[in-house]
Amino acid sequence: MDMKTLLLTTHANMLGTLDGLVTKAESHEKAGELLGARLADDMHPLSTQIRFLANMPGEALERLGLMEFTSRDEDPKDFAEARAIIAEARKLVESAEALHFPADDAPLAMALPNGMTFDLTTQDYVRDWAIAQFYFHINAAYAILRQAGLAIGKADYVPYMFKYLRQPTG
């Protein structure tokens, strides 16, 4: 599988998951508290996890040299805003299908705000950073909601898998 397919499919699938989780959270009895919920005092709250996840596809595309992207720097203030930024990210991922990705072995220097720089190839970046970081934050969002008492499970985390479900015969 090429890196373009891997990256864009992962983003599309998991942004769909995030949208479903946020939709369920919106109707939870403690919905007003959930955006501020966190797993531990030193971890980011759900609102920041959502912002990070909505930014990540655009940040990845920019690092790959495919577009300019300005990351959102404010967390969503309510679930309507959260769903809007998720929808925006999903549209960006969909539109990225038309882009021509660099070769897997193309060099990529990834500079982080803390001053560290990593020298990678496109394949290294997609596999070891872009996807890994995306899954870290979607897992954090899921865990925050689960810990807060939202009735979610594996089917809510991988709803895209149901398109592969074998239908009973006879």
URMO-V57303 format. One record per backbone hydrogen bond with DSSP energy under -1.0 kcal/mol. CO is the residue of the C=O (numbers start at 0). NH is the residue of the N-H. If there is no record, write none. Layout:
[[CO NH] [CO NH]]
This chain:
[[1 5] [2 6] [3 7] [4 8] [5 9] [6 10] [7 11] [8 12] [9 13] [10 14] [11 15] [12 16] [13 17] [14 18] [15 19] [16 20] [17 21] [18 22] [19 23] [20 24] [21 25] [24 27] [27 30] [29 32] [33 36] [34 46] [36 45] [39 42] [44 48] [45 49] [46 50] [47 51] [48 52] [49 53] [50 54] [51 55] [54 58] [55 59] [56 60] [57 61] [58 62] [59 63] [60 65] [61 64] [77 81] [78 82] [79 83] [80 84] [81 85] [82 86] [83 87] [84 88] [85 89] [86 90] [87 91] [88 92] [89 93] [90 94] [91 95] [93 96] [94 97] [95 98] [102 105] [103 122] [105 121] [107 119] [109 117] [111 114] [115 111] [117 109] [119 107] [120 124] [121 125] [122 126] [123 127] [124 128] [124 129] [125 130] [128 132] [129 133] [130 134] [131 135] [132 136] [133 137] [134 138] [135 139] [136 140] [137 141] [138 142] [139 143] [140 144] [141 145] [142 146] [143 147] [144 149] [145 148] [149 151] [152 155] [152 156] [153 157] [157 160] [158 161] [159 162] [160 163]]
